[in-house]
Amino acid sequence: MARQIMIDKLVLRCDFAKEKRIFDFVWPDINLGALGIPLEQSIDRDGEVFNTRHPWESIPSSYESMAFKVFDHRYDKLDQFYIEIKASPAKLMQGHNVFGSVDFYDCAMCMMELLCNTYPDLFGFLDHLTWSMSQIDITYSSRAKDDREAKAFINALQNVSYGQTKSRTGYDGTAYFGKKNSRLKKIKVYAKAAEVVQTIKKNVSRVDGEFLNEVYTPALMDFSQGLIRWEVSLYHRYFERLGISTNLKDIFRNYLFNPANLQNYWHLATHDLFNALKGQVMKVLNDQEIQDALRAKFSKTSKKTGKVSTVLADSAFRTYRDIKRDGWYISRSAMSQCTFDRHVKMLSACGLSRAALQNMNGLDSGAQIIPFVRFIQVDFAAQYPDWYQPQPPKHVYKPQIMAVA
C-alpha cells in the first residue's frame, strides 16, 4: 500500500467580506442576530444588555459534529470579524479516526460544505478568498505488541527531554511534548485503543450513541490494539516561519499540503523528539526485585524470638501490585489515605518515585529492557488495515476554478 498520513484535525478560518466605501473598505454593518446563529448576552445591574456574542456551537453531521463560532471584534482594537470551524475530518466523513483521509482538499471542503448547508445566508457574507488554515493535526501510528506494552512505553516517555522538546505530565497512556500554550507546535503520543474504548462508553449516553458505535466493528477494535499514535499539532505561525502560506487558495493551487509534504512537515516537527529516543531503553520492572528491596529495607527482627517479620514490607508490596494493576487513583481509593501515603513513601525509598508510580498502570511483569527504537519505527506503508477499502474523495480540486468554494 502506498505511504499515507492521516489528517486528524483541521481548524479553518474565514473573514467576513468587507464593504467598499468611498476611500476605504469596512466591515459590514450586520447584526449578529440576522445571521441566524444562537447568541448569548450579558446583562448589567441596570438591566442593560451588553456583550452579545456567539458561543461555540456544534453543527451536526451524519456522524460526529463540527465546532463553529463567529468572532466579532469590529468595534474593539482587534478590528476583526471572522468565523472559525474545527473538526476531525475523519470523524465527519466516516465516524471514527482510527485511520482517515490524507486528502487535504477533500477534508477542508467537507467542513466548508457542512457550514454552507447549515448556514447558507451566513456563508454568503464571507470573503471566500480569505479562507485559511489555523491548525492541522498530522498523525502517524507505530505499533506495540499489545495495548499494555503501548501504555508502558508512553508512560516511560514522560521522562524524555531533548533540547527544546521536553515532556509534560500527561494522563496514563498519554505523553505531551511542547509548551501547553505554544503557538507553533505540540506533540501528543497516546495509546489509541484506550481512547476508542472511552469514545464508545461516551457514545452510549447519547441519543444517537448506538448508531455512532456501529462503526467500531470487531475488526476495527482489533486494529486499534497496540497502536501508538504520534499526533503533531501545527499552527499557522509554524508554517509562516517556514515561509509556507496557510491561505487555502495557495494551498490548493500549489499542492502545499499533498501527502508527501505533510509527511515532511511531520518528520520536521518530530525530529528532536525522535533524536531524544535513539539509544534510550524502557525498563519493565520485575516484581521480585521490588519485593526484595522492600523486605531488605523494612523487615523487622523480634528482639525476643529473633524472627524476621516482613508484614510491613509485604503490605507495601501489595499496594505496589494494586497500583500496577489498577492504577494510582483506584488503588488510593481502596484504602485509607494514611496507609496509602505510608506505602508510597516506602516504595519511594526503594527507588520508585511518586511520578513513576502515578504512571505505572500498564507495565508488564518480568525484567525486560526494551529499546525505545522498537516503538518509534513508524511503518509508513501500514497505516491502514489490510481490509480497508478507501472511498474516492467527494471533492476533487480543479485548478481552473479560481475560487475556494
Sine and cosine of phi, psi and omega as CSV:
sin_phi,cos_phi,sin_psi,cos_psi,sin_omega,cos_omega
0.00,0.00,0.61,-0.79,0.00,-1.00
-0.89,0.45,0.42,-0.91,0.02,-1.00
-0.91,0.42,0.71,-0.71,-0.06,-1.00
-0.69,-0.73,0.39,-0.92,0.06,-1.00
-0.73,-0.68,0.34,-0.94,-0.04,-1.00
-0.91,-0.41,0.77,-0.64,0.15,-0.99
-1.00,0.02,0.96,-0.26,-0.15,-0.99
-1.00,0.04,-0.44,0.90,-0.01,-1.00
-0.39,-0.92,0.59,-0.81,0.09,-1.00
-0.74,-0.67,0.66,-0.75,0.15,-0.99
-0.85,-0.53,0.88,-0.47,-0.05,-1.00
-0.89,-0.45,0.49,-0.87,-0.05,-1.00
-0.70,-0.71,0.54,-0.84,0.05,-1.00
-0.52,-0.86,0.71,-0.70,0.04,-1.00
-0.98,0.19,0.44,-0.90,0.21,-0.98
-0.96,0.29,0.51,-0.86,-0.01,-1.00
-0.95,0.32,0.74,-0.67,0.04,-1.00
-0.99,0.16,0.41,-0.91,0.01,-1.00
-0.97,-0.24,0.61,-0.79,-0.03,-1.00
-0.98,0.18,0.77,-0.64,0.15,-0.99
-0.93,-0.38,-0.06,-1.00,-0.10,-1.00
-0.87,0.49,-0.72,0.69,-0.08,-1.00
-0.89,-0.46,0.06,1.00,-0.12,-0.99
-0.32,-0.95,0.13,-0.99,0.15,-0.99
-0.93,-0.36,0.72,-0.70,-0.05,-1.00
-0.78,-0.62,0.32,-0.95,0.06,-1.00
-0.91,0.41,0.58,-0.81,0.00,-1.00
-0.91,0.43,0.56,-0.83,0.02,-1.00
-1.00,0.07,0.93,0.36,-0.05,-1.00
-0.98,-0.22,0.77,-0.64,0.13,-0.99
-0.98,0.22,0.75,-0.66,-0.03,-1.00
-0.82,0.57,-0.54,0.84,0.01,-1.00
-0.89,0.46,-0.44,0.90,-0.01,-1.00
-0.97,0.25,-0.20,0.98,-0.02,-1.00
-0.99,0.12,-0.16,0.99,0.03,-1.00
0.98,0.22,0.30,0.96,-0.02,-1.00
-0.99,-0.16,0.46,-0.89,0.06,-1.00
-0.93,0.36,0.65,-0.76,-0.04,-1.00
-0.81,-0.58,0.36,-0.93,0.15,-0.99
-0.73,-0.69,0.47,-0.88,-0.08,-1.00
-0.68,-0.73,0.32,-0.95,0.11,-0.99
-0.95,-0.32,0.50,-0.87,0.00,-1.00
-0.80,-0.60,0.78,-0.63,0.00,-1.00
-0.99,0.11,-0.06,-1.00,-0.07,-1.00
-0.91,0.42,-0.41,0.91,-0.01,-1.00
-1.00,0.01,0.07,1.00,0.01,-1.00
1.00,0.10,0.14,0.99,0.00,-1.00
-0.99,0.14,0.69,-0.72,0.00,-1.00
-1.00,0.06,0.71,-0.70,0.06,-1.00
-0.52,-0.85,0.18,-0.98,0.04,-1.00
0.82,0.57,0.81,0.59,0.11,-0.99
-0.94,0.35,0.77,-0.64,-0.11,-0.99
-0.50,-0.86,0.30,-0.95,0.05,-1.00
-0.97,-0.23,0.92,-0.40,0.03,-1.00
-0.97,0.26,0.33,-0.94,0.12,-0.99
-0.84,0.55,0.73,-0.68,0.05,-1.00
-0.78,-0.63,0.31,-0.95,0.00,-1.00
-0.95,-0.30,0.85,-0.52,0.06,-1.00
-1.00,-0.06,0.89,-0.46,-0.05,-1.00
-0.95,0.31,0.50,-0.87,0.11,-0.99
-0.79,-0.61,-0.22,-0.98,0.04,-1.00
-0.91,0.42,-0.44,0.90,0.02,-1.00
-0.85,-0.53,-0.96,-0.26,-0.01,-1.00
-0.99,0.13,0.21,-0.98,-0.05,-1.00
-0.99,-0.10,0.21,-0.98,0.04,-1.00
-0.87,-0.49,0.73,-0.69,0.02,-1.00
-0.98,0.20,0.61,-0.79,-0.08,-1.00
-0.53,-0.85,0.63,-0.78,0.02,-1.00
-0.43,-0.90,0.62,-0.78,0.15,-0.99
-0.99,-0.13,0.78,-0.62,0.05,-1.00
-0.96,-0.29,0.91,-0.41,-0.05,-1.00
-0.93,-0.36,0.98,-0.19,0.04,-1.00
-0.84,-0.54,0.61,0.80,-0.01,-1.00
-0.93,0.37,-0.46,0.89,-0.15,-0.99
-0.92,-0.38,0.36,0.93,0.10,-0.99
-0.77,-0.64,-0.07,-1.00,-0.13,-0.99
-0.93,0.38,-0.32,0.95,0.03,-1.00
-0.93,0.36,-0.55,0.84,0.03,-1.00
0.78,0.62,0.83,0.56,0.00,-1.00
-0.71,-0.71,0.49,-0.87,0.03,-1.00
-0.48,-0.88,0.98,-0.22,-0.13,-0.99
-0.46,-0.89,0.17,-0.99,0.07,-1.00
-0.88,-0.48,0.38,-0.92,0.06,-1.00
-0.68,-0.73,0.69,-0.72,0.09,-1.00
-0.80,-0.60,0.60,-0.80,0.02,-1.00
-0.55,-0.83,0.62,-0.78,-0.05,-1.00
-0.19,-0.98,0.22,-0.98,0.22,-0.98
-1.00,-0.03,0.95,-0.32,-0.01,-1.00
-0.82,0.57,-0.61,0.79,0.00,-1.00
-0.88,0.48,-0.68,0.73,0.00,-1.00
-0.93,0.36,-0.55,0.83,0.05,-1.00
-0.91,0.41,-0.64,0.77,-0.15,-0.99
-1.00,0.00,-0.50,0.87,-0.08,-1.00
-0.70,-0.72,-0.06,1.00,0.10,-1.00
1.00,-0.03,-0.16,0.99,0.03,-1.00
-0.52,-0.85,0.28,-0.96,0.05,-1.00
-0.79,-0.61,0.57,0.82,0.12,-0.99
-0.90,0.44,-0.61,0.79,0.23,-0.97
-0.56,-0.83,0.19,-0.98,-0.09,-1.00
-0.19,-0.98,-0.22,-0.97,-0.15,-0.99
-0.97,0.25,0.46,-0.89,0.09,-1.00
-0.93,-0.37,-0.08,1.00,-0.10,-1.00
-1.00,0.09,0.98,-0.20,-0.06,-1.00
-0.88,0.48,-0.68,0.73,-0.03,-1.00
-0.89,0.46,-0.72,0.69,-0.01,-1.00
-0.90,0.44,-0.66,0.75,0.01,-1.00
-0.89,0.45,-0.74,0.67,-0.03,-1.00
-0.91,0.42,-0.70,0.71,-0.04,-1.00
-0.93,0.38,-0.53,0.85,0.06,-1.00
-0.87,0.50,-0.68,0.74,0.01,-1.00
-0.94,0.34,-0.69,0.73,-0.01,-1.00
-0.91,0.40,-0.61,0.80,0.03,-1.00
-0.91,0.42,-0.63,0.77,0.03,-1.00
-0.89,0.45,-0.67,0.75,0.06,-1.00
-0.89,0.45,-0.70,0.72,-0.01,-1.00
-0.88,0.47,-0.68,0.73,-0.02,-1.00
-0.93,0.36,-0.49,0.87,-0.03,-1.00
-0.99,0.12,-0.67,0.74,-0.02,-1.00
-0.77,-0.64,0.94,0.33,-0.05,-1.00
-0.88,0.48,-0.61,0.79,0.00,-1.00
-0.92,0.39,-0.72,0.69,0.04,-1.00
-0.87,0.49,-0.66,0.75,-0.02,-1.00
-0.85,0.52,-0.54,0.84,0.00,-1.00
-0.95,0.32,-0.32,0.95,0.02,-1.00
-1.00,0.07,-0.10,0.99,-0.09,-1.00
-1.00,0.10,0.49,-0.87,0.12,-0.99
-1.00,-0.07,0.99,-0.12,-0.20,-0.98
-0.94,0.34,-0.24,0.97,0.09,-1.00
-0.97,0.23,-0.14,0.99,0.00,-1.00
-0.98,-0.17,0.09,1.00,0.06,-1.00
-0.84,0.54,0.74,-0.67,0.01,-1.00
-0.59,-0.81,0.27,-0.96,0.02,-1.00
-0.98,-0.18,0.84,-0.54,0.03,-1.00
-1.00,-0.04,-0.50,0.87,-0.04,-1.00
-0.38,-0.92,0.59,-0.81,0.15,-0.99
-0.68,-0.73,0.72,-0.70,0.10,-0.99
-0.97,-0.24,0.88,-0.48,0.00,-1.00
-0.95,-0.31,0.77,-0.64,-0.13,-0.99
-0.78,-0.63,0.71,-0.70,0.22,-0.97
-0.85,-0.53,0.29,-0.96,0.02,-1.00
-0.80,-0.60,0.63,-0.78,0.24,-0.97
-0.90,-0.45,0.02,-1.00,-0.15,-0.99
-0.67,-0.74,0.70,-0.72,0.17,-0.99
-0.98,-0.18,0.11,-0.99,-0.05,-1.00
-0.94,0.35,-0.48,0.88,0.07,-1.00
-0.35,-0.94,0.03,-1.00,-0.09,-1.00
-0.94,0.33,-0.51,0.86,0.03,-1.00
-0.90,0.44,-0.68,0.73,0.02,-1.00
-0.93,0.38,-0.59,0.81,0.04,-1.00
-0.88,0.48,-0.72,0.70,-0.01,-1.00
-0.92,0.40,-0.61,0.79,0.01,-1.00
-0.89,0.45,-0.68,0.73,0.02,-1.00
-0.90,0.44,-0.71,0.70,-0.05,-1.00
-0.91,0.42,-0.63,0.77,0.06,-1.00
-0.89,0.46,-0.59,0.81,0.03,-1.00
-0.93,0.37,-0.44,0.90,0.01,-1.00
-0.88,0.47,-0.38,0.92,-0.10,-1.00
-0.93,0.36,-0.13,0.99,0.07,-1.00
-0.98,-0.19,0.10,1.00,-0.09,-1.00
-1.00,-0.05,0.67,-0.74,0.15,-0.99
-0.51,-0.86,0.50,-0.86,0.01,-1.00
-0.38,-0.92,0.91,-0.42,-0.02,-1.00
0.85,0.52,-0.82,-0.57,-0.01,-1.00
-1.00,0.08,-0.13,0.99,-0.02,-1.00
-1.00,-0.07,0.97,-0.22,-0.02,-1.00
-0.85,-0.53,0.56,-0.83,-0.02,-1.00
-0.97,0.25,0.60,-0.80,0.18,-0.98
-0.94,-0.34,0.55,-0.83,-0.02,-1.00
-0.87,0.49,0.76,-0.65,0.01,-1.00
-0.82,-0.57,-0.05,-1.00,0.06,-1.00
-0.97,0.25,0.21,-0.98,0.05,-1.00
-0.83,0.55,0.82,-0.58,0.00,-1.00
1.00,0.09,0.24,0.97,0.02,-1.00
-0.60,-0.80,0.71,-0.71,0.07,-1.00
-0.78,-0.63,0.66,-0.75,-0.01,-1.00
-0.89,-0.46,0.59,-0.81,0.06,-1.00
-0.74,-0.67,0.63,-0.78,-0.05,-1.00
0.98,-0.18,0.36,-0.93,0.00,-1.00
-0.90,0.43,0.61,-0.79,-0.06,-1.00
-0.87,0.49,-0.58,0.82,-0.03,-1.00
-0.96,-0.27,0.39,0.92,-0.02,-1.00
-0.88,0.48,0.64,-0.77,0.06,-1.00
-0.98,-0.21,0.16,0.99,-0.01,-1.00
-0.94,-0.34,-0.90,0.44,-0.03,-1.00
-0.42,-0.91,0.40,-0.92,0.13,-0.99
-0.63,-0.78,0.48,-0.87,0.03,-1.00
-0.81,-0.59,0.74,-0.68,0.02,-1.00
-0.79,-0.61,0.78,-0.63,0.04,-1.00
-0.87,-0.49,0.80,-0.60,-0.09,-1.00
-0.46,-0.89,0.31,-0.95,0.04,-1.00
-1.00,0.07,0.86,-0.51,-0.12,-0.99
-0.94,0.33,-0.61,0.79,-0.09,-1.00
-0.86,0.51,-0.66,0.75,0.00,-1.00
-0.90,0.44,-0.63,0.78,0.03,-1.00
-0.91,0.42,-0.63,0.77,0.03,-1.00
-0.88,0.48,-0.69,0.72,0.01,-1.00
-0.88,0.48,-0.69,0.72,0.01,-1.00
-0.90,0.44,-0.62,0.79,0.02,-1.00
-0.89,0.45,-0.68,0.73,0.01,-1.00
-0.89,0.46,-0.70,0.72,0.02,-1.00
-0.88,0.47,-0.66,0.75,0.00,-1.00
-0.91,0.42,-0.63,0.78,-0.02,-1.00
-0.92,0.40,-0.47,0.88,-0.05,-1.00
-0.84,0.53,-0.56,0.83,-0.04,-1.00
-0.99,0.15,-0.09,1.00,-0.01,-1.00
-1.00,0.01,0.43,-0.90,0.01,-1.00
-0.88,0.48,-0.64,0.76,-0.01,-1.00
-0.99,-0.13,0.33,0.94,-0.09,-1.00
-0.87,0.50,-0.64,0.77,-0.01,-1.00
-0.89,0.46,-0.65,0.76,0.03,-1.00
-0.91,0.41,-0.71,0.71,-0.04,-1.00
-0.89,0.45,-0.55,0.84,-0.04,-1.00
-0.99,0.14,-0.12,0.99,0.02,-1.00
-0.89,0.45,-0.46,0.89,-0.04,-1.00
-0.95,0.31,-0.36,0.93,-0.04,-1.00
-1.00,0.07,0.97,0.26,-0.02,-1.00
-0.96,0.27,0.29,-0.96,0.07,-1.00
-0.82,0.58,-0.62,0.79,0.00,-1.00
-0.91,0.42,-0.64,0.77,0.02,-1.00
-0.93,0.37,-0.65,0.76,0.03,-1.00
-0.89,0.46,-0.66,0.75,0.02,-1.00
-0.89,0.45,-0.65,0.76,-0.01,-1.00
-0.91,0.42,-0.53,0.85,-0.04,-1.00
-0.97,0.25,-0.33,0.95,-0.03,-1.00
-0.89,0.45,0.80,-0.60,0.04,-1.00
0.99,0.15,0.00,1.00,0.00,-1.00
-0.96,0.30,0.77,-0.64,0.11,-0.99
-0.95,-0.31,0.90,-0.44,-0.07,-1.00
-1.00,-0.06,0.75,-0.66,0.06,-1.00
-0.93,-0.36,1.00,-0.06,-0.11,-0.99
-0.98,-0.21,0.85,-0.53,0.00,-1.00
-0.93,-0.37,0.86,-0.52,0.08,-1.00
-0.99,-0.16,0.87,-0.50,-0.01,-1.00
-0.89,-0.46,0.73,-0.68,-0.08,-1.00
-0.96,-0.29,0.26,-0.97,-0.12,-0.99
-0.85,0.53,-0.55,0.84,0.02,-1.00
-0.92,0.40,-0.51,0.86,0.05,-1.00
-0.88,0.48,-0.72,0.70,-0.01,-1.00
-0.96,0.29,-0.55,0.83,0.06,-1.00
-0.87,0.49,-0.63,0.77,0.03,-1.00
-0.92,0.39,-0.43,0.90,0.05,-1.00
-1.00,0.04,-0.06,1.00,-0.03,-1.00
0.97,0.24,0.42,0.91,-0.03,-1.00
-0.95,-0.30,0.81,-0.59,-0.02,-1.00
-0.93,0.36,0.60,-0.80,0.09,-1.00
-0.95,-0.30,0.13,0.99,0.09,-1.00
-0.95,0.31,0.76,-0.65,-0.09,-1.00
-0.88,0.47,-0.58,0.81,0.02,-1.00
-0.86,0.51,-0.70,0.72,0.02,-1.00
-0.93,0.37,-0.64,0.77,0.01,-1.00
-0.88,0.48,-0.70,0.71,-0.03,-1.00
-0.92,0.38,-0.76,0.65,-0.09,-1.00
-0.90,0.43,-0.63,0.78,-0.10,-1.00
-0.98,-0.20,0.12,0.99,0.03,-1.00
0.77,0.64,0.70,0.71,-0.06,-1.00
-0.93,0.38,-0.40,0.91,-0.05,-1.00
-0.88,-0.47,0.65,0.76,0.11,-0.99
-0.96,0.29,0.23,-0.97,-0.09,-1.00
-0.81,0.59,-0.65,0.76,-0.02,-1.00
-0.91,0.43,-0.67,0.74,0.01,-1.00
-0.93,0.37,-0.65,0.76,0.03,-1.00
-0.87,0.49,-0.64,0.77,0.03,-1.00
-0.90,0.44,-0.64,0.77,0.03,-1.00
-0.91,0.42,-0.65,0.76,0.03,-1.00
-0.89,0.46,-0.64,0.77,0.00,-1.00
-0.91,0.42,-0.70,0.71,0.03,-1.00
-0.87,0.49,-0.69,0.72,-0.01,-1.00
-0.89,0.46,-0.67,0.74,-0.05,-1.00
-0.95,0.32,-0.48,0.88,-0.06,-1.00
-0.98,-0.18,0.06,1.00,-0.11,-0.99
-0.84,0.54,-0.77,0.64,-0.02,-1.00
-0.88,0.47,-0.68,0.73,-0.02,-1.00
-0.89,0.46,-0.71,0.70,-0.03,-1.00
-0.93,0.38,-0.54,0.84,0.10,-0.99
-0.90,0.44,-0.60,0.80,0.00,-1.00
-0.92,0.40,-0.47,0.88,-0.08,-1.00
-1.00,0.07,-0.31,0.95,-0.03,-1.00
-0.90,0.43,0.78,-0.63,0.04,-1.00
1.00,0.09,-0.19,0.98,0.02,-1.00
-0.99,0.10,0.36,-0.93,-0.02,-1.00
-0.75,-0.66,0.32,-0.95,0.08,-1.00
-0.91,-0.42,0.81,-0.58,0.04,-1.00
-1.00,-0.09,0.84,-0.54,0.10,-1.00
-1.00,-0.09,0.90,-0.43,-0.20,-0.98
-0.92,0.39,0.52,-0.86,0.05,-1.00
-0.98,-0.18,0.85,-0.53,-0.07,-1.00
-0.85,0.53,-0.59,0.80,-0.04,-1.00
-0.90,0.43,-0.59,0.81,0.02,-1.00
-0.90,0.44,-0.64,0.77,0.00,-1.00
-0.92,0.39,-0.71,0.70,0.00,-1.00
-0.89,0.45,-0.67,0.74,0.01,-1.00
-0.89,0.45,-0.64,0.77,-0.01,-1.00
-0.91,0.41,-0.66,0.75,0.02,-1.00
-0.90,0.43,-0.70,0.71,-0.02,-1.00
-0.92,0.40,-0.59,0.81,0.00,-1.00
-0.92,0.39,-0.51,0.86,-0.09,-1.00
-1.00,-0.10,-0.50,0.87,-0.17,-0.99
-0.84,-0.55,0.14,0.99,0.09,-1.00
-0.95,0.30,0.52,-0.86,0.00,-1.00
-0.83,-0.55,0.62,-0.78,0.00,-1.00
-0.96,-0.30,0.79,-0.62,0.00,-1.00
-0.94,0.33,0.76,-0.65,0.01,-1.00
-0.94,0.35,-0.48,0.88,-0.04,-1.00
-0.99,0.16,-0.74,0.67,-0.11,-0.99
-0.98,-0.19,-0.35,0.94,-0.04,-1.00
0.98,0.19,0.05,1.00,0.02,-1.00
-0.98,0.22,0.56,-0.83,0.00,-1.00
-1.00,-0.09,0.80,-0.60,0.03,-1.00
-0.96,-0.27,0.78,-0.63,0.03,-1.00
-0.93,-0.36,0.34,0.94,-0.08,-1.00
-0.84,0.54,-0.77,0.64,-0.04,-1.00
-0.89,0.45,-0.70,0.72,-0.01,-1.00
-0.89,0.45,-0.69,0.72,-0.03,-1.00
-0.94,0.35,-0.53,0.85,0.05,-1.00
-0.91,0.42,-0.69,0.73,0.04,-1.00
-0.91,0.41,-0.57,0.82,0.01,-1.00
-0.91,0.41,-0.63,0.78,0.03,-1.00
-0.90,0.44,-0.61,0.79,0.06,-1.00
-0.91,0.43,-0.65,0.76,0.07,-1.00
-0.85,0.53,-0.71,0.71,0.01,-1.00
-0.91,0.42,-0.62,0.79,0.04,-1.00
-0.89,0.46,-0.72,0.70,0.01,-1.00
-0.88,0.48,-0.67,0.74,-0.02,-1.00
-0.90,0.43,-0.60,0.80,-0.04,-1.00
-0.99,0.11,-0.74,0.68,-0.16,-0.99
-0.96,-0.28,-0.22,0.98,-0.03,-1.00
0.99,-0.11,0.28,-0.96,-0.09,-1.00
-0.86,0.51,-0.79,0.61,-0.17,-0.99
-0.94,0.33,-0.65,0.76,0.03,-1.00
-0.91,0.41,-0.68,0.73,0.00,-1.00
-0.91,0.42,-0.64,0.76,-0.01,-1.00
-0.90,0.44,-0.59,0.81,-0.03,-1.00
-0.97,0.24,-0.20,0.98,-0.07,-1.00
-1.00,0.02,-0.04,1.00,-0.01,-1.00
-0.54,-0.84,0.10,-0.99,0.02,-1.00
-0.92,0.39,0.51,-0.86,-0.02,-1.00
-0.88,0.48,-0.61,0.79,-0.01,-1.00
-0.89,0.46,-0.72,0.70,0.00,-1.00
-0.91,0.42,-0.69,0.73,-0.02,-1.00
-0.88,0.47,-0.73,0.68,0.00,-1.00
-0.88,0.48,-0.63,0.78,0.01,-1.00
-0.90,0.44,-0.68,0.73,-0.01,-1.00
-0.92,0.38,-0.60,0.80,0.04,-1.00
-0.89,0.46,-0.67,0.74,0.03,-1.00
-0.89,0.45,-0.64,0.77,0.02,-1.00
-0.91,0.42,-0.68,0.74,0.01,-1.00
-0.92,0.39,-0.60,0.80,0.03,-1.00
-0.90,0.43,-0.59,0.81,0.02,-1.00
-0.92,0.40,-0.32,0.95,0.02,-1.00
-0.99,-0.15,0.18,0.98,0.10,-0.99
0.97,-0.23,-0.02,1.00,0.03,-1.00
-0.99,-0.14,0.96,-0.29,-0.04,-1.00
-0.94,0.35,0.33,-0.94,0.05,-1.00
-0.86,0.51,-0.67,0.74,0.01,-1.00
-0.89,0.46,-0.65,0.76,0.01,-1.00
-0.90,0.43,-0.65,0.76,0.02,-1.00
-0.91,0.41,-0.62,0.79,0.00,-1.00
-0.92,0.40,-0.40,0.92,-0.04,-1.00
-0.91,-0.41,0.44,0.90,-0.12,-0.99
-1.00,0.02,-0.35,0.94,-0.07,-1.00
-0.83,0.55,0.83,-0.56,0.02,-1.00
0.93,-0.38,-0.11,0.99,0.00,-1.00
-0.97,0.25,0.64,-0.77,0.06,-1.00
-0.99,0.13,0.33,-0.94,0.12,-0.99
-0.99,0.15,0.31,-0.95,0.04,-1.00
0.98,-0.20,0.60,-0.80,0.00,-1.00
-0.99,0.11,0.97,-0.24,0.01,-1.00
-0.76,-0.65,0.59,-0.81,0.14,-0.99
-0.91,-0.42,0.93,-0.38,-0.10,-1.00
-0.93,-0.37,0.86,-0.51,0.02,-1.00
-0.89,0.46,0.70,-0.72,0.04,-1.00
-0.86,0.51,-0.51,0.86,-0.09,-1.00
-0.85,0.53,-0.44,0.90,0.00,-1.00
-0.90,0.44,-0.49,0.87,-0.05,-1.00
-1.00,-0.04,-0.22,0.98,-0.07,-1.00
-0.96,-0.26,0.15,0.99,0.07,-1.00
-0.99,0.14,1.00,-0.07,-0.04,-1.00
-0.99,0.11,0.89,-0.46,0.04,-1.00
-1.00,0.08,0.99,-0.17,-0.09,-1.00
-0.93,0.36,-0.23,0.97,0.01,-1.00
-0.99,-0.12,0.08,1.00,-0.05,-1.00
-0.76,-0.65,0.70,0.71,-0.02,-1.00
-1.00,0.05,-0.14,0.99,0.02,-1.00
-0.80,-0.60,0.47,-0.88,0.09,-1.00
-0.94,0.35,0.37,-0.93,-0.03,-1.00
-0.88,0.48,-0.49,0.87,-0.07,-1.00
-0.99,0.12,-0.11,0.99,-0.08,-1.00
-0.96,0.29,0.77,-0.63,0.07,-1.00
-0.90,-0.43,0.98,-0.21,-0.05,-1.00
-0.89,0.45,0.64,-0.76,0.04,-1.00
-1.00,0.10,0.55,-0.83,0.05,-1.00
-0.90,0.45,0.56,-0.83,-0.03,-1.00
-0.88,0.47,0.61,-0.79,0.03,-1.00
-0.97,0.26,-0.52,0.86,-0.02,-1.00
-0.87,-0.50,0.80,-0.60,0.00,-1.00
-0.87,-0.49,0.80,-0.60,-0.06,-1.00
-0.94,0.35,0.74,-0.67,0.05,-1.00
-0.90,-0.44,0.95,-0.31,-0.11,-0.99
-0.83,0.56,-0.47,0.88,-0.05,-1.00
-0.96,0.29,-0.25,0.97,0.03,-1.00
-1.00,0.03,0.89,-0.46,-0.15,-0.99
-0.98,0.18,-0.59,0.81,-0.06,-1.00
-0.96,0.28,0.40,-0.92,0.03,-1.00
-0.95,0.32,-0.74,0.67,-0.09,-1.00
-1.00,-0.07,0.00,0.00,0.00,0.00
